[in-house]
Amino acid sequence: MTLKKILLPLLSLFLLYRSIELCRYLFVTNPNSLTNFGSLLLAVLLSMFVTGTFAFVGFAYPTNVVLPSSYYTVSNPKLITSFYNRLGVKYLRGVLLLTFWGTKKNRKTFFNGTKAGIENFIHMTKQSEFGHLGAFVVILILSIILLIQKHYLMVSVLTIINVIGNFYPIVLQRFHRMRIARVFNK
């Protein structure tokens, strides 16, 4: 067992613990007792903790197998294309390529240019999608709870972060698999 398979899940557990502790604090805190900056900061932290919980374990283990393989099949390509175009997901893709995925080394993590690399690319899109989907759902549920408790500013920030940081990547990964499926179907 590699060090990565031990340390990354431990980091996920730590972030899960921090997420739970932060939620406990928020659920008993009067929203009026928080400054605007405090609400913004806590929203960013909660989003990072929850997303990190799913991401780090997914870097070590194939978490995408939690969902059935049928989930990853794009059954409505027109809807995915519509989301991709109307929401401007291509701009997120561009930002990712300019920053993190801009180097050849990082791009090769997803696709190394070989035939076997296509299978790895598909696997990595599923891994990424599962991590973002898990975080998206958990943050959505937490946002509803916080909305009921009148943390309006925090929920607004969480929603923006959740859409850009989790929903957009889900659409992007489905769009990638849809394009690959189109090539294989020809």
Phi and psi restraints in degrees (value plus and minus 20) as a CYANA .aco file:
   2 THR   PHI    -100.3   -60.3
   2 THR   PSI     141.0   181.0
   3 LEU   PHI     -80.3   -40.3
   3 LEU   PSI     -55.5   -15.5
   4 LYS   PHI     -79.7   -39.7
   4 LYS   PSI     -59.1   -19.1
   5 LYS   PHI     -94.0   -54.0
   5 LYS   PSI     -31.0     9.0
   6 ILE   PHI    -121.5   -81.5
   6 ILE   PSI     -69.5   -29.5
   7 LEU   PHI     -89.4   -49.4
   7 LEU   PSI     -62.2   -22.2
   8 LEU   PHI     -85.9   -45.9
   8 LEU   PSI     -64.1   -24.1
   9 PRO   PHI     -83.3   -43.3
   9 PRO   PSI     -54.0   -14.0
  10 LEU   PHI     -84.1   -44.1
  10 LEU   PSI     -60.2   -20.2
  11 LEU   PHI     -83.3   -43.3
  11 LEU   PSI     -59.8   -19.8
  12 SER   PHI     -81.0   -41.0
  12 SER   PSI     -63.3   -23.3
  13 LEU   PHI     -83.1   -43.1
  13 LEU   PSI     -59.9   -19.9
  14 PHE   PHI     -81.8   -41.8
  14 PHE   PSI     -64.6   -24.6
  15 LEU   PHI     -87.6   -47.6
  15 LEU   PSI     -54.7   -14.7
  16 LEU   PHI     -82.5   -42.5
  16 LEU   PSI     -66.0   -26.0
  17 TYR   PHI     -78.8   -38.8
  17 TYR   PSI     -66.8   -26.8
  18 ARG   PHI     -83.9   -43.9
  18 ARG   PSI     -56.9   -16.9
  19 SER   PHI     -82.5   -42.5
  19 SER   PSI     -66.2   -26.2
  20 ILE   PHI     -83.5   -43.5
  20 ILE   PSI     -64.5   -24.5
  21 GLU   PHI     -82.5   -42.5
  21 GLU   PSI     -62.6   -22.6
  22 LEU   PHI     -85.4   -45.4
  22 LEU   PSI     -61.0   -21.0
  23 CYS   PHI     -83.7   -43.7
  23 CYS   PSI     -63.0   -23.0
  24 ARG   PHI     -76.4   -36.4
  24 ARG   PSI     -63.0   -23.0
  25 TYR   PHI     -84.3   -44.3
  25 TYR   PSI     -67.0   -27.0
  26 LEU   PHI     -86.5   -46.5
  26 LEU   PSI     -55.3   -15.3
  27 PHE   PHI     -89.5   -49.5
  27 PHE   PSI     -38.8     1.2
  28 VAL   PHI    -130.7   -90.7
  28 VAL   PSI     -18.6    21.4
  29 THR   PHI    -116.4   -76.4
  29 THR   PSI     112.9   152.9
  30 ASN   PHI     -91.4   -51.4
  30 ASN   PSI     106.5   146.5
  31 PRO   PHI     -77.2   -37.2
  31 PRO   PSI     -49.5    -9.5
  32 ASN   PHI     -90.9   -50.9
  32 ASN   PSI     -36.3     3.7
  33 SER   PHI    -104.4   -64.4
  33 SER   PSI     -26.6    13.4
  34 LEU   PHI    -118.5   -78.5
  34 LEU   PSI     120.7   160.7
  35 THR   PHI     -95.8   -55.8
  35 THR   PSI     145.5   185.5
  36 ASN   PHI     -79.8   -39.8
  36 ASN   PSI     -63.3   -23.3
  37 PHE   PHI     -82.2   -42.2
  37 PHE   PSI     -61.1   -21.1
  38 GLY   PHI     -81.2   -41.2
  38 GLY   PSI     -63.4   -23.4
  39 SER   PHI     -83.1   -43.1
  39 SER   PSI     -63.0   -23.0
  40 LEU   PHI     -82.7   -42.7
  40 LEU   PSI     -67.0   -27.0
  41 LEU   PHI     -82.3   -42.3
  41 LEU   PSI     -65.3   -25.3
  42 LEU   PHI     -86.4   -46.4
  42 LEU   PSI     -54.3   -14.3
  43 ALA   PHI     -84.6   -44.6
  43 ALA   PSI     -64.1   -24.1
  44 VAL   PHI     -83.8   -43.8
  44 VAL   PSI     -65.3   -25.3
  45 LEU   PHI     -82.4   -42.4
  45 LEU   PSI     -65.7   -25.7
  46 LEU   PHI     -80.9   -40.9
  46 LEU   PSI     -62.6   -22.6
  47 SER   PHI     -82.9   -42.9
  47 SER   PSI     -63.9   -23.9
  48 MET   PHI     -86.2   -46.2
  48 MET   PSI     -62.1   -22.1
  49 PHE   PHI     -82.0   -42.0
  49 PHE   PSI     -69.2   -29.2
  50 VAL   PHI     -85.9   -45.9
  50 VAL   PSI     -67.1   -27.1
  51 THR   PHI     -83.6   -43.6
  51 THR   PSI     -61.9   -21.9
  52 GLY   PHI     -82.4   -42.4
  52 GLY   PSI     -55.3   -15.3
  53 THR   PHI     -75.9   -35.9
  53 THR   PSI     -65.0   -25.0
  54 PHE   PHI     -97.5   -57.5
  54 PHE   PSI     -57.8   -17.8
  55 ALA   PHI     -86.5   -46.5
  55 ALA   PSI     -69.9   -29.9
  56 PHE   PHI     -86.7   -46.7
  56 PHE   PSI     -58.1   -18.1
  57 VAL   PHI     -88.0   -48.0
  57 VAL   PSI     -52.3   -12.3
  58 GLY   PHI     -91.0   -51.0
  58 GLY   PSI     -42.3    -2.3
  59 PHE   PHI     -94.4   -54.4
  59 PHE   PSI     -40.6    -0.6
  60 ALA   PHI    -123.6   -83.6
  60 ALA   PSI     -52.6   -12.6
  61 TYR   PHI    -153.0  -113.0
  61 TYR   PSI     135.7   175.7
  62 PRO   PHI     -96.7   -56.7
  62 PRO   PSI      59.7    99.7
  63 THR   PHI     -91.0   -51.0
  63 THR   PSI     -39.2     0.8
  64 ASN   PHI     -83.1   -43.1
  64 ASN   PSI     -38.8     1.2
  65 VAL   PHI     -92.1   -52.1
  65 VAL   PSI     -27.8    12.2
  66 VAL   PHI     -82.7   -42.7
  66 VAL   PSI     -55.9   -15.9
  67 LEU   PHI    -116.1   -76.1
  67 LEU   PSI     130.0   170.0
  68 PRO   PHI     -85.6   -45.6
  68 PRO   PSI     131.6   171.6
  69 SER   PHI     -80.1   -40.1
  69 SER   PSI     -47.2    -7.2
  70 SER   PHI     -82.9   -42.9
  70 SER   PSI     -47.5    -7.5
  71 TYR   PHI     -79.9   -39.9
  71 TYR   PSI     -57.2   -17.2
  72 TYR   PHI    -101.1   -61.1
  72 TYR   PSI     -26.7    13.3
  73 THR   PHI     -98.9   -58.9
  73 THR   PSI     107.7   147.7
  74 VAL   PHI    -100.9   -60.9
  74 VAL   PSI      87.1   127.1
  75 SER   PHI    -112.7   -72.7
  75 SER   PSI     -37.2     2.8
  76 ASN   PHI    -151.9  -111.9
  76 ASN   PSI      59.0    99.0
  77 PRO   PHI     -79.1   -39.1
  77 PRO   PSI     -52.8   -12.8
  78 LYS   PHI     -85.1   -45.1
  78 LYS   PSI     -57.6   -17.6
  79 LEU   PHI     -87.2   -47.2
  79 LEU   PSI     -64.1   -24.1
  80 ILE   PHI     -82.2   -42.2
  80 ILE   PSI     -65.0   -25.0
  81 THR   PHI     -81.9   -41.9
  81 THR   PSI     -59.8   -19.8
  82 SER   PHI     -83.5   -43.5
  82 SER   PSI     -67.6   -27.6
  83 PHE   PHI     -79.5   -39.5
  83 PHE   PSI     -66.0   -26.0
  84 TYR   PHI     -77.3   -37.3
  84 TYR   PSI     -66.2   -26.2
  85 ASN   PHI     -97.1   -57.1
  85 ASN   PSI     -67.4   -27.4
  86 ARG   PHI     -90.0   -50.0
  86 ARG   PSI     -53.8   -13.8
  87 LEU   PHI    -107.5   -67.5
  87 LEU   PSI     -27.4    12.6
  88 GLY   PHI      52.7    92.7
  88 GLY   PSI      13.8    53.8
  89 VAL   PHI     -81.3   -41.3
  89 VAL   PSI     -46.3    -6.3
  90 LYS   PHI     -80.8   -40.8
  90 LYS   PSI     -47.9    -7.9
  91 TYR   PHI     -91.4   -51.4
  91 TYR   PSI     -57.9   -17.9
  92 LEU   PHI     -82.1   -42.1
  92 LEU   PSI     -63.9   -23.9
  93 ARG   PHI     -77.6   -37.6
  93 ARG   PSI     -64.0   -24.0
  94 GLY   PHI     -82.7   -42.7
  94 GLY   PSI     -62.4   -22.4
  95 VAL   PHI     -83.9   -43.9
  95 VAL   PSI     -62.5   -22.5
  96 LEU   PHI     -82.4   -42.4
  96 LEU   PSI     -60.0   -20.0
  97 LEU   PHI     -89.4   -49.4
  97 LEU   PSI     -53.5   -13.5
  98 LEU   PHI     -94.3   -54.3
  98 LEU   PSI     -47.5    -7.5
  99 THR   PHI    -125.3   -85.3
  99 THR   PSI    -121.2   -81.2
 100 PHE   PHI     -82.1   -42.1
 100 PHE   PSI     -67.6   -27.6
 101 TRP   PHI    -106.9   -66.9
 101 TRP   PSI     -11.2    28.8
 102 GLY   PHI     -90.8   -50.8
 102 GLY   PSI     -47.6    -7.6
 103 THR   PHI    -104.0   -64.0
 103 THR   PSI     128.8   168.8
 104 LYS   PHI     -80.3   -40.3
 104 LYS   PSI     -58.2   -18.2
 105 LYS   PHI     -79.8   -39.8
 105 LYS   PSI     -66.3   -26.3
 106 ASN   PHI     -88.9   -48.9
 106 ASN   PSI     -58.1   -18.1
 107 ARG   PHI     -85.5   -45.5
 107 ARG   PSI     -55.3   -15.3
 108 LYS   PHI     -89.3   -49.3
 108 LYS   PSI     -36.9     3.1
 109 THR   PHI     -80.8   -40.8
 109 THR   PSI     -56.8   -16.8
 110 PHE   PHI    -108.5   -68.5
 110 PHE   PSI     -66.3   -26.3
 111 PHE   PHI    -166.8  -126.8
 111 PHE   PSI     102.9   142.9
 112 ASN   PHI    -120.0   -80.0
 112 ASN   PSI     -14.9    25.1
 113 GLY   PHI      72.9   112.9
 113 GLY   PSI     -23.2    16.8
 114 THR   PHI    -119.7   -79.7
 114 THR   PSI     151.1   191.1
 115 LYS   PHI     -83.7   -43.7
 115 LYS   PSI     -62.2   -22.2
 116 ALA   PHI     -85.3   -45.3
 116 ALA   PSI     -46.3    -6.3
 117 GLY   PHI     -84.9   -44.9
 117 GLY   PSI     -48.1    -8.1
 118 ILE   PHI     -86.0   -46.0
 118 ILE   PSI     -63.4   -23.4
 119 GLU   PHI     -82.9   -42.9
 119 GLU   PSI     -61.2   -21.2
 120 ASN   PHI     -83.6   -43.6
 120 ASN   PSI     -60.9   -20.9
 121 PHE   PHI     -80.2   -40.2
 121 PHE   PSI     -65.5   -25.5
 122 ILE   PHI     -81.5   -41.5
 122 ILE   PSI     -64.5   -24.5
 123 HIS   PHI     -80.1   -40.1
 123 HIS   PSI     -64.5   -24.5
 124 MET   PHI     -86.5   -46.5
 124 MET   PSI     -54.5   -14.5
 125 THR   PHI     -86.3   -46.3
 125 THR   PSI     -57.0   -17.0
 126 LYS   PHI     -87.7   -47.7
 126 LYS   PSI     -62.4   -22.4
 127 GLN   PHI     -79.0   -39.0
 127 GLN   PSI     -69.7   -29.7
 128 SER   PHI     -82.6   -42.6
 128 SER   PSI     -64.2   -24.2
 129 GLU   PHI     -82.6   -42.6
 129 GLU   PSI     -63.5   -23.5
 130 PHE   PHI     -81.0   -41.0
 130 PHE   PSI     -65.1   -25.1
 131 GLY   PHI     -80.2   -40.2
 131 GLY   PSI     -63.8   -23.8
 132 HIS   PHI     -91.8   -51.8
 132 HIS   PSI     -54.7   -14.7
 133 LEU   PHI     -86.0   -46.0
 133 LEU   PSI     -66.1   -26.1
 134 GLY   PHI     -78.4   -38.4
 134 GLY   PSI     -66.9   -26.9
 135 ALA   PHI     -84.4   -44.4
 135 ALA   PSI     -61.7   -21.7
 136 PHE   PHI     -78.6   -38.6
 136 PHE   PSI     -67.5   -27.5
 137 VAL   PHI     -86.3   -46.3
 137 VAL   PSI     -65.6   -25.6
 138 VAL   PHI     -83.4   -43.4
 138 VAL   PSI     -64.7   -24.7
 139 ILE   PHI     -86.3   -46.3
 139 ILE   PSI     -55.8   -15.8
 140 LEU   PHI     -82.5   -42.5
 140 LEU   PSI     -65.4   -25.4
 141 ILE   PHI     -83.1   -43.1
 141 ILE   PSI     -65.7   -25.7
 142 LEU   PHI     -82.2   -42.2
 142 LEU   PSI     -57.0   -17.0
 143 SER   PHI     -83.8   -43.8
 143 SER   PSI     -59.4   -19.4
 144 ILE   PHI     -84.2   -44.2
 144 ILE   PSI     -65.0   -25.0
 145 ILE   PHI     -81.3   -41.3
 145 ILE   PSI     -65.8   -25.8
 146 LEU   PHI     -88.1   -48.1
 146 LEU   PSI     -51.6   -11.6
 147 LEU   PHI     -85.7   -45.7
 147 LEU   PSI     -62.6   -22.6
 148 ILE   PHI     -80.7   -40.7
 148 ILE   PSI     -53.7   -13.7
 149 GLN   PHI    -106.1   -66.1
 149 GLN   PSI     -13.4    26.6
 150 LYS   PHI      51.1    91.1
 150 LYS   PSI      10.4    50.4
 151 HIS   PHI    -107.3   -67.3
 151 HIS   PSI      45.1    85.1
 152 TYR   PHI     -81.4   -41.4
 152 TYR   PSI     -68.3   -28.3
 153 LEU   PHI     -83.2   -43.2
 153 LEU   PSI     -65.0   -25.0
 154 MET   PHI     -81.0   -41.0
 154 MET   PSI     -63.6   -23.6
 155 VAL   PHI     -85.7   -45.7
 155 VAL   PSI     -57.6   -17.6
 156 SER   PHI     -80.9   -40.9
 156 SER   PSI     -67.0   -27.0
 157 VAL   PHI     -86.7   -46.7
 157 VAL   PSI     -64.5   -24.5
 158 LEU   PHI     -78.1   -38.1
 158 LEU   PSI     -60.8   -20.8
 159 THR   PHI     -85.3   -45.3
 159 THR   PSI     -64.6   -24.6
 160 ILE   PHI     -82.2   -42.2
 160 ILE   PSI     -66.9   -26.9
 161 ILE   PHI     -82.7   -42.7
 161 ILE   PSI     -61.3   -21.3
 162 ASN   PHI     -85.7   -45.7
 162 ASN   PSI     -61.0   -21.0
 163 VAL   PHI     -86.8   -46.8
 163 VAL   PSI     -69.9   -29.9
 164 ILE   PHI     -93.1   -53.1
 164 ILE   PSI     -60.9   -20.9
 165 GLY   PHI    -105.4   -65.4
 165 GLY   PSI     -39.8     0.2
 166 ASN   PHI    -146.7  -106.7
 166 ASN   PSI     -67.1   -27.1
 167 PHE   PHI     -88.0   -48.0
 167 PHE   PSI     -66.3   -26.3
 168 TYR   PHI     -76.3   -36.3
 168 TYR   PSI     -66.3   -26.3
 169 PRO   PHI     -83.3   -43.3
 169 PRO   PSI     -51.9   -11.9
 170 ILE   PHI     -82.2   -42.2
 170 ILE   PSI     -68.3   -28.3
 171 VAL   PHI     -80.8   -40.8
 171 VAL   PSI     -62.7   -22.7
 172 LEU   PHI     -81.0   -41.0
 172 LEU   PSI     -65.0   -25.0
 173 GLN   PHI     -86.8   -46.8
 173 GLN   PSI     -59.7   -19.7
 174 ARG   PHI     -85.5   -45.5
 174 ARG   PSI     -58.4   -18.4
 175 PHE   PHI     -83.3   -43.3
 175 PHE   PSI     -61.8   -21.8
 176 HIS   PHI     -79.2   -39.2
 176 HIS   PSI     -69.1   -29.1
 177 ARG   PHI     -85.3   -45.3
 177 ARG   PSI     -55.1   -15.1
 178 MET   PHI     -82.5   -42.5
 178 MET   PSI     -63.2   -23.2
 179 ARG   PHI     -87.2   -47.2
 179 ARG   PSI     -59.1   -19.1
 180 ILE   PHI     -84.7   -44.7
 180 ILE   PSI     -62.5   -22.5
 181 ALA   PHI     -81.2   -41.2
 181 ALA   PSI     -59.3   -19.3
 182 ARG   PHI     -80.5   -40.5
 182 ARG   PSI     -61.3   -21.3
 183 VAL   PHI     -86.1   -46.1
 183 VAL   PSI     -63.0   -23.0
 184 PHE   PHI     -90.8   -50.8
 184 PHE   PSI     -47.2    -7.2
 185 ASN   PHI     -98.6   -58.6
 185 ASN   PSI     -34.3     5.7
